[in-house]
Amino acid sequence: MSPLTQRRLDAFRRNRRGWWSLWIFLVAFVLTLAAELIANDRPIVVRYDNGWYFPIVRDYPETVFGGDLKTWAEYRDPYVAAKIAEKGWALWPIIRFDHSTINFDRVRPHPAPPDAENWLGTDDQGRDVLARLIYGLRLSLLFGLALSLVSTVIGIAAGAVQGYFGGRVDMVGQRFLEIWGGLPQLLILIIVASMIAPGFWTLLAVLVLFSWTSLVGVVRAEFLRGRNFDYVRAAKALGMNDARVMVRHVLPNAMVATLTFMPFILNGSIVSLTALDFLGLGLPPGSPSLGELLAQGKANLHAPWLGLTGFIVVAALLSLLIFVGEAVRDAFDPRKTS
């Protein structure tokens, strides 16, 4: 590890708010990746009649556990649970609800307030809010990371070409960005949603079309500055081709600004998905998402736990990313790492 990298890491750690925000974010992300082990309507493992079964991985017919039907076992059914208890046991997740499981046992109408069974209550369809929150948070984070990564790669490539070659290439690229940035993004999303069924990948592709421009200006400025450095001119004079000069000599300088902007790009990606789901233009109906939870809170003002849960989680998640971004910005600030 170079001394400069070590100084940057030390500067990042000195920002206690950003340092702890990063750890909280990573812990939340790892927990959501294991959502099936935390919230599920199936046991993690079943020990029955000296045999081991893993319902969380595969389906088993009810007859395997002494039932009468050959259909897939419904483990929340008291009859199936009693059959398993006769000759074995079942290890359940902490939350016995999947993101789509409807709780038919509640006496009060849905949306029902929080209680010992549904810790954050149920939504207007009887689904557990906490389970949907865990799955929705995972979906939002994975979507945001994928959108940020693809947009960053495209933005770096476009900005590098413009800044390195300059002249007519730069002029044409800038005019294209001005035209492309003026297109109505929401209108295009509405048109796409009316033509094809929106899904994870289709929505990702549409948002990439507009989000890649966020880094072009920063990378372009770094390449415009770096292409005139003496070591870059020396590399070109020695016969190194343009692609190798861009990647080996100019891109490392541009990556400093890119890494500084990455947490804020991720923040914007999550906000984009949340806003589209809130407006009903995002993921298919029934998909667990933070925007859908906020929309339910707006539609059910008599159930404040829906809106409050969505608002607190979204606000906390975005605040963590902002704090991490500020810490990264300070770490790469030469005035604070010298």
LINBEL-V455964 format. One line per field, one symbol per residue. phi: phi as a letter, one per 40 degrees, with the letter a starting at -180 (. if undefined). psi: psi as a letter, one per 20 degrees, with the letter a starting at -180 (. if undefined). Layout:
phi=???
psi=???
This chain:
phi=.cdccccccccccccccccccccccccccccccbcccbbacbccabbbfgbbbbccbacbccccbgcbcccccbcccdccccccccbiabbcccbcaccbccccccccccccccaccbcbgbccbgcccccccccccccccccccccccccccccccccccccccffccccccccccccccccccccccccccccbccadccccccccdbccccbccccdccccccccccccccccccgcccccccccbbcdcccccccccddcccdccccccccccccgbccddgccaccccccccccbccbccccccccccccccccccccccccccccccccbbc
psi=pqhgghhghhhghhnhghghhgggggggggghhkhhigoqjqqgqpopljqpqnhihrqqqhhhkjahqjrqpnhiphgghhghhhjbrpoqrgplprijppoiipgqqqpqrqahgnhjaraijjqpggghgghhgggggggggggggghggggggghggghghbchgggggghghgghiiqoghghhggghhhqppaghghggghhhhiiihiggghghhhhghijqghghgghhijprhghggghhhghhhhghghhighhggghghhggggghhijjcrqpippqhhhghhhhhimhimhhgggggggggggghgghgggghggghhjohiii.
